[in-house]
Amino acid sequence: MSSTNYHELPELIPDELIERVKALSPAQLCDGMASLGIERNGCMDASLMPLDESKFMVGTACTVDTEDGDNFPVHVAIYQGKPGYVLVVAGKGYTERAYMGDLMGSAADAIGLSGIVVDGYVRDKTGLAALDIPIYAKGFMQRSPLKKGPGEINTVVTCAGVKVHPGDLVVGDYDGVTVVPRDRLEEVLEAAEKKGDYETKRRAAIAEYRRCKAEGRELPNLAPGWVTEMLEGK
């Protein structure tokens, strides 16, 4: 611990907010942040993708700042972790070494972490994908990590292009990872839920169009209102 600057875990995001998040997608949360003018809309780099697209990740951010494939601080953070947290590893996109493999992933899974996000490469792809824990990385490299320190744990980091504070919301699915600032979480949820309601209505309109087409009835106007408004405004 002496070679790693360690800060305590942040407070978990309340369960009632997490449950609201589970009804949304990272894309809807991005749209909610876009409507509020939040930088980058919380979207991590497109190259950061899941090892298993079927898993949904949601939890409270705990962070690691490291570089050059050094995973000593990642080890420390995993063993200090608790259920409900997503480990966000700001690895500076390093590609020459893996930051972790299936043994570290298995430990994180056993502890009950809600996910791991690595701005860098990992190894043991099939072993990591087979775990229950959702894991995101930028690629794969079989060369082993370094173990030297120092590192920063639970400090503000930049991971895959997004600034992450310990305690922020981290959500991921097959599209990628979205980070929502904790101090704006409720307003983002409200905006994302509004977008979700809009999407539900659009899906109903598309389904009605399909029914009319199949039954040979007059086709309703399928274009959203905002499209019509923009066309009329030209």
C-alpha positions as CSV (number, residue, x, y, z in Angstrom):
1,M,0.0,0.0,0.0
2,S,2.9,2.4,0.6
3,S,3.6,2.8,-3.1
4,T,-0.1,3.4,-4.1
5,N,-2.0,6.6,-3.3
6,Y,-5.2,5.1,-1.9
7,H,-8.5,6.8,-1.1
8,E,-11.5,5.2,0.5
9,L,-14.4,3.8,-1.6
10,P,-17.0,6.4,-2.5
11,E,-20.6,6.0,-1.2
12,L,-22.7,3.7,-3.3
13,I,-25.4,5.2,-5.5
14,P,-28.7,4.5,-3.8
15,D,-30.6,1.4,-4.9
16,E,-33.7,3.3,-6.0
17,L,-31.6,5.2,-8.5
18,I,-29.8,2.1,-9.7
19,E,-33.2,0.4,-10.3
20,R,-34.3,3.4,-12.5
21,V,-31.0,3.1,-14.4
22,K,-31.7,-0.6,-15.1
23,A,-34.8,0.4,-17.2
24,L,-32.6,2.5,-19.5
25,S,-29.7,1.9,-21.9
26,P,-26.3,3.6,-22.1
27,A,-27.5,5.2,-25.3
28,Q,-30.6,6.7,-23.6
29,L,-28.4,8.1,-20.9
30,C,-26.1,9.6,-23.5
31,D,-29.1,11.2,-25.1
32,G,-30.2,12.6,-21.7
33,M,-26.8,14.1,-21.1
34,A,-26.7,15.5,-24.7
35,S,-30.0,17.4,-24.0
36,L,-28.4,18.9,-20.9
37,G,-25.1,19.9,-22.7
38,I,-22.9,17.5,-20.7
39,E,-19.4,17.2,-22.3
40,R,-19.0,14.1,-24.5
41,N,-22.4,13.0,-23.3
42,G,-20.6,10.6,-21.0
43,C,-19.6,8.3,-23.9
44,M,-16.3,6.4,-23.5
45,D,-14.3,5.7,-26.6
46,A,-15.9,3.5,-29.3
47,S,-13.0,1.1,-29.1
48,L,-13.9,0.2,-25.6
49,M,-16.2,-2.8,-26.0
50,P,-17.5,-5.7,-23.9
51,L,-16.0,-9.2,-23.8
52,D,-19.6,-10.5,-23.6
53,E,-22.3,-8.5,-25.4
54,S,-25.1,-10.2,-23.4
55,K,-24.1,-8.7,-20.1
56,F,-25.5,-5.4,-18.7
57,M,-23.2,-3.4,-16.4
58,V,-24.3,-0.9,-13.8
59,G,-22.7,0.4,-10.7
60,T,-20.8,3.1,-8.8
61,A,-17.4,4.0,-10.1
62,C,-14.2,3.2,-8.1
63,T,-11.1,4.3,-10.0
64,V,-7.5,3.3,-10.7
65,D,-5.0,5.5,-12.4
66,T,-2.0,3.5,-13.9
67,E,0.1,3.3,-17.0
68,D,2.5,1.2,-19.1
69,G,0.8,-2.1,-18.2
70,D,1.4,-1.8,-14.5
71,N,-1.4,-3.7,-12.7
72,F,-0.2,-3.5,-9.1
73,P,-2.7,-0.8,-8.3
74,V,-5.4,-2.8,-10.1
75,H,-4.7,-5.7,-7.8
76,V,-5.0,-3.4,-4.7
77,A,-8.3,-1.9,-6.0
78,I,-9.8,-5.3,-6.7
79,Y,-9.1,-6.7,-3.2
80,Q,-10.4,-3.5,-1.6
81,G,-13.5,-3.7,-3.7
82,K,-17.1,-4.5,-2.7
83,P,-20.3,-5.5,-4.4
84,G,-22.0,-2.6,-6.3
85,Y,-18.8,-1.0,-7.6
86,V,-17.5,-0.9,-11.1
87,L,-13.7,-0.7,-11.3
88,V,-12.7,1.9,-13.8
89,V,-9.0,1.4,-14.8
90,A,-7.5,4.5,-16.5
91,G,-4.7,2.6,-18.3
92,K,-3.9,5.4,-20.9
93,G,-4.9,3.0,-23.7
94,Y,-1.6,1.1,-23.3
95,T,-1.4,-1.8,-25.9
96,E,2.0,-3.5,-25.2
97,R,0.9,-5.5,-22.1
98,A,-2.3,-6.8,-20.6
99,Y,-3.6,-5.1,-17.5
100,M,-5.4,-8.2,-16.3
101,G,-6.3,-11.8,-17.1
102,D,-8.8,-14.4,-15.9
103,L,-7.3,-14.9,-12.4
104,M,-7.8,-11.2,-11.5
105,G,-11.2,-11.2,-13.2
106,S,-12.2,-14.3,-11.2
107,A,-11.2,-12.6,-8.0
108,A,-13.2,-9.5,-8.9
109,D,-16.2,-11.7,-9.7
110,A,-15.9,-13.6,-6.4
111,I,-15.8,-10.4,-4.5
112,G,-18.9,-9.2,-6.3
113,L,-17.8,-6.2,-8.2
114,S,-20.4,-5.1,-10.7
115,G,-18.0,-4.6,-13.6
116,I,-14.5,-3.7,-14.8
117,V,-13.6,-1.1,-17.4
118,V,-10.0,-1.2,-18.7
119,D,-8.7,1.7,-20.9
120,G,-6.1,-0.7,-22.3
121,Y,-5.7,-4.4,-23.1
122,V,-6.5,-7.6,-21.2
123,R,-5.7,-11.3,-21.9
124,D,-7.4,-14.7,-21.3
125,K,-10.4,-13.5,-23.4
126,T,-12.5,-16.6,-23.2
127,G,-11.9,-17.1,-19.5
128,L,-12.9,-13.5,-18.8
129,A,-16.0,-13.6,-21.0
130,A,-17.2,-16.8,-19.2
131,L,-17.3,-15.0,-15.8
132,D,-20.5,-13.4,-14.5
133,I,-18.9,-10.0,-14.1
134,P,-19.1,-7.7,-17.2
135,I,-15.7,-6.6,-18.5
136,Y,-14.8,-4.0,-21.0
137,A,-11.4,-3.5,-22.7
138,K,-9.9,-2.0,-25.8
139,G,-8.3,-5.2,-27.0
140,F,-6.2,-8.3,-26.2
141,M,-2.5,-8.8,-25.6
142,Q,-0.9,-12.0,-24.2
143,R,2.2,-10.3,-22.7
144,S,2.0,-10.2,-18.9
145,P,1.5,-7.0,-16.9
146,L,4.2,-5.2,-14.9
147,K,3.9,-5.0,-11.1
148,K,5.8,-2.0,-9.9
149,G,3.5,0.9,-8.7
150,P,3.0,3.7,-7.9
151,G,-0.7,4.2,-8.8
152,E,-3.7,6.2,-7.7
153,I,-6.9,4.6,-6.4
154,N,-10.2,6.5,-6.1
155,T,-9.0,9.8,-7.5
156,V,-10.4,11.6,-10.5
157,V,-9.2,10.0,-13.7
158,T,-9.7,10.2,-17.4
159,C,-10.7,6.8,-18.8
160,A,-11.3,6.2,-22.5
161,G,-11.8,9.9,-23.1
162,V,-14.2,10.6,-20.2
163,K,-13.4,12.2,-16.9
164,V,-14.6,9.9,-14.1
165,H,-15.0,10.8,-10.4
166,P,-15.2,8.1,-7.8
167,G,-18.9,7.7,-7.1
168,D,-20.1,8.4,-10.6
169,L,-22.6,6.1,-12.3
170,V,-21.1,3.6,-14.8
171,V,-23.4,1.8,-17.3
172,G,-22.5,-0.5,-20.1
173,D,-24.1,-2.8,-22.7
174,Y,-23.3,-4.1,-26.2
175,D,-23.0,-0.5,-27.5
176,G,-20.3,0.6,-25.0
177,V,-19.9,2.4,-21.7
178,T,-21.5,5.6,-20.5
179,V,-20.5,7.5,-17.3
180,V,-23.0,9.9,-15.6
181,P,-21.7,12.5,-13.2
182,R,-23.1,11.7,-9.8
183,D,-24.0,15.3,-9.0
184,R,-26.2,15.4,-12.1
185,L,-27.6,11.9,-11.9
186,E,-31.2,12.7,-11.1
187,E,-31.6,15.3,-13.9
188,V,-30.0,13.0,-16.4
189,L,-32.3,10.1,-15.4
190,E,-35.3,12.4,-15.9
191,A,-34.1,13.4,-19.3
192,A,-33.2,9.8,-20.3
193,E,-36.6,8.6,-19.1
194,K,-38.3,11.3,-21.3
195,K,-36.3,10.0,-24.3
196,G,-37.4,6.5,-23.4
197,D,-41.0,7.5,-23.5
198,Y,-40.5,9.1,-26.9
199,E,-38.9,5.9,-28.2
200,T,-41.8,3.8,-26.9
201,K,-44.2,6.0,-28.8
202,R,-42.1,5.9,-32.0
203,R,-42.0,2.1,-31.8
204,A,-45.8,2.0,-31.5
205,A,-46.1,4.3,-34.5
206,I,-43.8,2.1,-36.6
207,A,-45.8,-1.0,-35.6
208,E,-49.0,0.7,-36.6
209,Y,-47.6,1.6,-40.0
210,R,-46.6,-2.0,-40.5
211,R,-50.1,-3.2,-39.6
212,C,-51.7,-0.7,-42.0
213,K,-49.3,-1.8,-44.8
214,A,-50.0,-5.5,-44.2
215,E,-53.8,-4.9,-44.2
216,G,-53.8,-2.7,-47.3
217,R,-55.1,0.3,-45.3
218,E,-54.2,3.9,-45.8
219,L,-50.7,4.5,-44.5
220,P,-50.2,7.0,-41.7
221,N,-47.4,9.6,-41.8
222,L,-44.4,7.8,-40.4
223,A,-42.0,10.7,-40.1
224,P,-41.5,12.1,-36.5
225,G,-43.0,15.5,-35.8
226,W,-39.5,17.1,-35.5
227,V,-38.6,16.0,-39.0
228,T,-41.7,17.7,-40.4
229,E,-41.0,20.8,-38.4
230,M,-37.5,21.0,-39.7
231,L,-38.6,20.5,-43.3
232,E,-41.2,23.2,-42.9
233,G,-38.7,25.6,-41.4
234,K,-36.5,25.5,-44.5
